[in-house]
Amino acid sequence: MNLSAITILISSTFLLSSCGGGGATASKVEYSDKIAAGTVADYTNADWIYQNYFGDYGLPEEVKPNFMPALKMLANGFVLQLKTGKDVKENIEQVHTLFLQYAASGEAAKFFSQVQLDIQSRKDQIISEAEVSSSTDFREPTISADDKIAIEEAKQRDLAEESEIRKLAEEYQLPYKISEHKEQWFVYSPTMKGGGKGRGTNQSRNTTKPKSHQNITSWGWRPGDVIWTNGEGSITGVPGHVAIVWAFEGGINIVDANTGVGVSRTNDAQRWMDKYTEVRALTPRLNWSWSEYDCYDLYGAYCKPDSWIRSNAFWYSDRQTGKPYNWNFTNSRDTSKFYCTSLIWSAYNSYRYNIIAPRSLGAYGIITPSQFRDSSALTTFKVSNL
């Protein structure tokens, strides 16, 4: 298992960006040398990490539970590196350096000040998300016999991958169990490109399989559908990326958030999908028709909202094009920047549809690709593997 870049990935989780505080007075945040002097054992203790990087510098104990899942994954990553013979001290130093850079940028002060204001005002940051049953008459998509087999095989792979991750955690006796993030992508992934776990130049391929996903325009796409991908070379159990689709006759537009360019749109769907060895097409449990969309757009609430939600979720995503990538995975509500899952979640949440149901999202929740893959608010209708 290649773990050489794990720390860069994990530490990115905690480069917390501004919450959009709206003019809050920023307090100065400077990390002291005593943190860098912590032992390796300290960095395998999530409570120590919180206190020394957050608690001592402005974040109170009452917000600690929001950050502990991510900090536990960070601690697990250091334990895994240590037990697999990696230079964990060098990786710890990289994490600390990134914190220093974050503080120097002023973003830490903004974030800490905003959290303090939220606490003082007792601001409720948990949005009341819509129930999946918003469409009570949802018509299941027509799925061919071959596609049903492929979908079932994909589900079995998901279960096998989860089992393998549990075995790895037991084998290396990782200190924390983090059930809310099944694939634990911050811990196990050797790379994180916000969709970059596509085909690598050094990856072997089964040449008997097709080199391109076939007939993608005929898959039955509808506006607002979601793509989930897993790339060749990503390790077992680490699904990597999601995007949203606008389908029209003869074409597919895709909007996603990627580390290289932030939020962007492409109409070259074939090239985009062929970066990944596995592509799954998922549809929200919302019906679609142009007449329904036109009705709701013109006349409002007495019309069924399904098609209106679908199309506007896509256009919400499209309006974010050009915004930067958000490395603060714990601040998925930030609308000044996005990571792949936060973009699509925000798009649907803006129209009161919880795309990751039955899971709900707190003030500083992390949204992972597997939550889309396993959501009861989405139905998989196509699986393609290269």
C-alpha positions as CSV (number, residue, x, y, z in Angstrom):
1,M,0.0,0.0,0.0
2,N,1.5,3.4,-1.1
3,L,1.0,5.8,1.9
4,S,3.7,8.3,1.0
5,A,1.3,11.1,0.4
6,I,-1.3,10.4,3.1
7,T,-0.3,13.2,5.3
8,I,-0.7,15.8,2.6
9,L,-4.2,14.6,2.1
10,I,-5.1,14.3,5.7
11,S,-3.7,17.6,6.7
12,S,-5.7,19.3,4.0
13,T,-8.8,18.3,5.9
14,F,-7.9,20.7,8.6
15,L,-6.8,23.7,6.6
16,L,-10.0,25.3,7.7
17,S,-11.2,28.1,5.5
18,S,-13.3,31.2,6.3
19,C,-17.0,30.6,7.2
20,G,-17.9,33.8,5.5
21,G,-18.2,35.7,8.8
22,G,-19.6,38.9,7.4
23,G,-17.2,41.4,8.9
24,A,-16.3,39.6,12.2
25,T,-13.4,41.0,14.1
26,A,-10.6,38.5,13.6
27,S,-8.5,37.5,16.6
28,K,-4.8,36.7,16.0
29,V,-3.9,33.0,15.9
30,E,-0.3,32.0,16.2
31,Y,0.8,28.4,16.8
32,S,3.6,28.1,19.4
33,D,6.8,26.0,19.1
34,K,5.5,23.7,21.9
35,I,3.1,22.1,19.4
36,A,5.8,21.1,17.0
37,A,7.6,19.6,20.0
38,G,4.8,17.1,20.5
39,T,5.8,13.4,20.4
40,V,4.7,10.9,17.8
41,A,2.4,9.4,20.5
42,D,0.7,12.8,20.9
43,Y,-0.2,12.9,17.2
44,T,-1.9,9.5,17.5
45,N,-4.2,11.0,20.1
46,A,-7.1,12.9,18.6
47,D,-7.9,14.7,21.9
48,W,-4.3,16.1,22.0
49,I,-4.5,17.3,18.4
50,Y,-7.7,19.1,19.1
51,Q,-6.5,20.8,22.2
52,N,-3.1,21.8,20.8
53,Y,-4.3,23.0,17.4
54,F,-7.8,24.3,18.2
55,G,-8.6,24.4,21.9
56,D,-5.5,26.4,23.0
57,Y,-6.0,28.9,20.2
58,G,-9.7,29.9,20.3
59,L,-12.1,27.0,19.7
60,P,-14.0,26.0,22.9
61,E,-14.7,22.5,24.2
62,E,-18.4,22.7,23.1
63,V,-17.5,22.6,19.4
64,K,-15.0,19.8,19.8
65,P,-17.4,17.0,18.8
66,N,-17.9,18.6,15.4
67,F,-14.2,18.1,14.6
68,M,-13.4,14.8,16.3
69,P,-14.3,12.4,13.4
70,A,-11.8,14.1,11.1
71,L,-9.2,14.3,13.9
72,K,-9.6,10.7,14.6
73,M,-9.0,9.9,11.0
74,L,-5.9,12.0,11.2
75,A,-4.6,10.1,14.2
76,N,-5.5,6.8,12.5
77,G,-3.4,7.9,9.5
78,F,-0.4,8.5,11.7
79,V,-0.7,5.1,13.4
80,L,-1.1,3.4,10.0
81,Q,2.1,5.2,8.7
82,L,4.0,4.3,11.9
83,K,3.1,0.6,11.7
84,T,3.8,0.4,8.0
85,G,7.3,1.8,8.4
86,K,6.7,5.3,6.9
87,D,8.6,8.4,8.1
88,V,5.7,9.5,10.4
89,K,7.9,12.3,11.9
90,E,8.4,13.9,8.6
91,N,4.7,13.7,7.9
92,I,3.8,15.2,11.2
93,E,6.2,18.1,10.4
94,Q,4.4,18.6,7.1
95,V,1.0,18.8,8.9
96,H,2.4,21.3,11.4
97,T,3.9,23.4,8.5
98,L,0.5,23.5,6.8
99,F,-1.2,24.7,10.0
100,L,1.5,27.5,10.2
101,Q,0.7,28.5,6.6
102,Y,-3.0,28.5,7.3
103,A,-2.5,30.7,10.4
104,A,-0.2,33.1,8.5
105,S,-2.9,33.5,5.8
106,G,-5.3,34.9,8.3
107,E,-7.9,32.2,7.5
108,A,-7.5,30.6,10.9
109,A,-8.3,33.9,12.7
110,K,-11.4,34.4,10.6
111,F,-12.6,30.9,11.2
112,F,-12.0,31.0,15.0
113,S,-13.7,34.3,15.3
114,Q,-16.8,33.2,13.4
115,V,-17.1,30.1,15.5
116,Q,-17.0,32.2,18.6
117,L,-19.8,34.5,17.2
118,D,-21.9,31.5,16.3
119,I,-21.7,30.3,19.9
120,Q,-22.4,33.7,21.4
121,S,-25.5,34.2,19.2
122,R,-26.6,30.6,19.6
123,K,-26.9,30.5,15.8
124,D,-28.4,27.3,14.6
125,Q,-26.2,26.1,11.8
126,I,-28.1,22.9,11.1
127,I,-30.5,23.4,8.2
128,S,-33.7,21.5,8.3
129,E,-33.3,19.2,5.3
130,A,-36.2,17.9,3.2
131,E,-37.4,14.4,3.5
132,V,-36.7,12.0,0.7
133,S,-40.5,11.4,0.5
134,S,-40.9,14.8,-1.2
135,S,-41.8,12.8,-4.3
136,T,-44.3,10.2,-3.2
137,D,-45.1,9.0,-6.7
138,F,-41.5,8.6,-7.9
139,R,-41.4,6.3,-10.9
140,E,-38.4,4.0,-10.8
141,P,-36.2,4.2,-13.9
142,T,-36.4,1.3,-16.4
143,I,-33.3,-0.9,-15.9
144,S,-32.4,-3.7,-18.2
145,A,-31.6,-7.2,-17.0
146,D,-27.9,-6.8,-17.7
147,D,-27.8,-3.5,-15.8
148,K,-29.5,-5.0,-12.8
149,I,-26.8,-7.7,-12.7
150,A,-24.1,-5.0,-13.0
151,I,-25.7,-2.9,-10.2
152,E,-25.9,-5.9,-7.9
153,E,-22.3,-6.9,-8.6
154,A,-21.3,-3.3,-7.7
155,K,-23.2,-3.5,-4.4
156,Q,-21.4,-6.7,-3.6
157,R,-18.0,-5.0,-4.3
158,D,-18.9,-2.2,-2.0
159,L,-19.6,-4.7,0.8
160,A,-16.4,-6.6,0.2
161,E,-14.4,-3.3,0.2
162,E,-16.0,-2.3,3.5
163,S,-15.1,-5.7,5.0
164,E,-11.5,-5.3,3.8
165,I,-11.2,-1.9,5.4
166,R,-12.4,-3.3,8.7
167,K,-9.8,-6.1,8.4
168,L,-7.0,-3.5,7.8
169,A,-8.1,-1.5,10.8
170,E,-8.0,-4.6,13.0
171,E,-4.7,-5.8,11.5
172,Y,-3.0,-2.5,12.3
173,Q,-5.0,-1.9,15.5
174,L,-6.0,1.6,14.6
175,P,-7.1,3.4,17.7
176,Y,-10.4,4.9,16.5
177,K,-13.5,3.4,14.9
178,I,-15.2,6.0,12.6
179,S,-18.4,4.3,11.5
180,E,-19.9,7.5,10.0
181,H,-17.3,7.5,7.2
182,K,-17.3,3.9,5.9
183,E,-14.5,4.2,3.4
184,Q,-12.4,6.4,5.6
185,W,-11.0,8.1,2.5
186,F,-8.8,10.5,4.5
187,V,-6.9,7.6,6.1
188,Y,-6.4,5.1,3.3
189,S,-6.2,7.1,0.1
190,P,-2.6,7.6,-1.3
191,T,-3.8,10.5,-3.3
192,M,-6.7,13.0,-3.4
193,K,-7.4,15.0,-6.5
194,G,-11.0,15.7,-5.9
195,G,-11.8,13.3,-8.7
196,G,-8.2,12.7,-9.6
197,K,-8.2,9.0,-8.8
198,G,-8.6,8.3,-12.5
199,R,-6.4,6.3,-14.8
200,G,-2.8,6.7,-13.8
201,T,0.1,6.5,-16.3
202,N,1.7,3.6,-14.4
203,Q,-1.5,1.5,-13.8
204,S,-1.8,-1.8,-15.5
205,R,-5.0,-2.5,-17.4
206,N,-7.0,-5.5,-18.5
207,T,-6.7,-5.0,-22.2
208,T,-9.7,-7.3,-22.8
209,K,-12.0,-4.7,-21.4
210,P,-13.2,-1.7,-23.4
211,K,-11.0,1.4,-23.4
212,S,-14.0,3.7,-23.3
213,H,-17.4,3.7,-21.5
214,Q,-19.9,2.8,-24.2
215,N,-23.0,4.6,-25.5
216,I,-23.0,7.1,-22.6
217,T,-25.6,9.4,-24.3
218,S,-28.1,6.5,-24.3
219,W,-28.0,5.7,-20.6
220,G,-31.2,7.5,-19.8
221,W,-29.8,10.6,-18.2
222,R,-32.1,13.3,-16.9
223,P,-31.2,16.9,-15.7
224,G,-29.9,16.8,-12.2
225,D,-28.6,13.2,-12.3
226,V,-25.4,12.4,-10.4
227,I,-22.3,10.6,-11.5
228,W,-20.2,8.6,-9.0
229,T,-16.8,7.4,-10.1
230,N,-14.0,5.2,-8.8
231,G,-10.7,5.3,-10.6
232,E,-8.1,2.7,-11.6
233,G,-5.3,2.8,-9.1
234,S,-7.4,4.0,-6.2
235,I,-7.1,1.5,-3.4
236,T,-9.8,-0.8,-2.2
237,G,-12.7,0.9,-0.5
238,V,-11.8,4.5,-1.5
239,P,-14.5,5.8,-3.9
240,G,-13.4,9.1,-5.2
241,H,-15.7,11.6,-6.9
242,V,-19.2,12.9,-7.7
243,A,-20.5,15.3,-10.3
244,I,-23.9,16.6,-11.6
245,V,-25.4,16.2,-15.1
246,W,-27.4,18.3,-17.5
247,A,-28.7,15.9,-20.2
248,F,-30.1,17.1,-23.5
249,E,-30.8,15.4,-26.8
250,G,-27.5,14.2,-28.1
251,G,-25.3,15.6,-25.3
252,I,-24.3,15.7,-21.7
253,N,-22.9,18.5,-19.7
254,I,-21.1,17.8,-16.4
255,V,-20.3,20.2,-13.5
256,D,-17.9,19.2,-10.8
257,A,-15.4,20.6,-8.3
258,N,-11.8,19.4,-8.8
259,T,-8.6,20.4,-7.1
260,G,-6.9,21.4,-10.3
261,V,-9.5,24.0,-11.5
262,G,-12.1,24.4,-8.7
263,V,-15.7,24.3,-10.0
264,S,-15.9,23.8,-13.7
265,R,-18.2,22.6,-16.5
266,T,-17.5,20.4,-19.5
267,N,-19.5,19.2,-22.4
268,D,-16.9,16.5,-23.3
269,A,-18.7,13.9,-21.2
270,Q,-17.0,11.0,-22.9
271,R,-13.5,12.2,-22.1
272,W,-14.5,13.1,-18.6
273,M,-15.9,9.6,-17.8
274,D,-13.1,7.8,-19.5
275,K,-10.7,9.1,-16.9
276,Y,-12.3,6.6,-14.5
277,T,-12.5,2.8,-14.6
278,E,-15.9,2.7,-12.9
279,V,-18.8,5.1,-13.5
280,R,-22.2,4.8,-11.8
281,A,-25.2,6.8,-13.0
282,L,-27.5,7.8,-10.1
283,T,-30.8,9.6,-10.3
284,P,-32.5,11.5,-7.5
285,R,-35.9,10.1,-6.4
286,L,-37.5,13.0,-8.2
287,N,-39.5,12.7,-11.4
288,W,-38.7,14.6,-14.5
289,S,-40.6,16.2,-17.4
290,W,-40.3,19.5,-19.2
291,S,-44.0,20.2,-18.7
292,E,-43.7,19.8,-15.0
293,Y,-40.6,22.0,-14.9
294,D,-42.4,24.7,-16.9
295,C,-45.5,24.5,-14.7
296,Y,-43.6,25.0,-11.5
297,D,-41.4,27.7,-13.0
298,L,-44.4,29.6,-14.2
299,Y,-47.0,29.0,-11.5
300,G,-45.2,27.8,-8.4
301,A,-46.2,25.7,-5.4
302,Y,-49.3,24.0,-6.7
303,C,-47.3,22.3,-9.4
304,K,-45.1,19.3,-8.6
305,P,-41.6,20.5,-7.7
306,D,-39.6,17.5,-8.8
307,S,-38.4,18.6,-12.2
308,W,-37.9,22.2,-11.0
309,I,-35.7,20.9,-8.1
310,R,-33.6,18.7,-10.5
311,S,-33.0,21.4,-13.1
312,N,-32.3,24.2,-10.6
313,A,-29.8,22.0,-8.7
314,F,-27.8,21.7,-11.9
315,W,-28.0,25.4,-12.6
316,Y,-27.0,26.2,-9.0
317,S,-23.9,24.1,-9.5
318,D,-23.2,25.7,-12.9
319,R,-23.4,29.2,-11.3
320,Q,-20.5,28.2,-9.0
321,T,-18.1,27.7,-11.9
322,G,-14.9,29.5,-11.4
323,K,-15.0,29.2,-7.6
324,P,-12.0,27.6,-6.0
325,Y,-11.6,24.1,-4.5
326,N,-12.4,23.9,-0.8
327,W,-9.8,21.8,1.1
328,N,-11.8,22.3,4.3
329,F,-13.8,19.1,4.2
330,T,-15.2,19.9,7.7
331,N,-16.8,23.1,6.4
332,S,-19.1,21.7,3.7
333,R,-21.5,24.6,4.1
334,D,-19.0,27.1,2.7
335,T,-20.4,28.5,-0.6
336,S,-17.4,30.6,-1.5
337,K,-15.5,27.4,-2.4
338,F,-16.5,23.8,-2.9
339,Y,-15.2,20.2,-2.9
340,C,-16.9,17.7,-5.1
341,T,-19.5,16.4,-2.7
342,S,-20.2,19.7,-1.0
343,L,-21.1,21.2,-4.3
344,I,-23.8,18.7,-5.2
345,W,-25.1,18.6,-1.6
346,S,-25.4,22.4,-1.5
347,A,-27.1,22.4,-4.9
348,Y,-29.9,20.1,-3.8
349,N,-30.1,21.5,-0.2
350,S,-30.7,24.9,-1.7
351,Y,-34.0,23.5,-3.0
352,R,-34.6,21.6,0.2
353,Y,-33.9,18.1,-1.0
354,N,-31.5,16.0,1.1
355,I,-29.4,14.2,-1.4
356,I,-27.5,12.2,1.2
357,A,-30.6,11.0,3.1
358,P,-31.1,9.4,5.5
359,R,-27.9,11.0,6.8
360,S,-28.2,14.6,7.9
361,L,-25.5,17.2,8.1
362,G,-24.4,19.2,11.1
363,A,-22.6,22.6,11.2
364,Y,-19.2,21.1,10.4
365,G,-20.0,17.8,8.8
366,I,-17.9,16.0,6.2
367,I,-19.6,14.7,3.1
368,T,-18.0,11.7,1.5
369,P,-18.6,10.2,-2.0
370,S,-19.8,6.9,-0.4
371,Q,-22.7,8.9,1.2
372,F,-23.9,9.7,-2.3
373,R,-23.3,6.1,-3.5
374,D,-25.3,4.7,-0.6
375,S,-28.0,7.4,-0.3
376,S,-31.6,6.3,-0.2
377,A,-32.4,9.6,-2.0
378,L,-30.6,8.3,-5.1
379,T,-31.2,5.2,-7.3
380,T,-28.4,3.7,-9.3
381,F,-29.5,3.0,-12.9
382,K,-26.3,2.2,-14.7
383,V,-22.8,0.8,-13.9
384,S,-20.0,0.8,-16.4
385,N,-16.5,-0.6,-15.8
386,L,-13.4,-0.4,-18.0
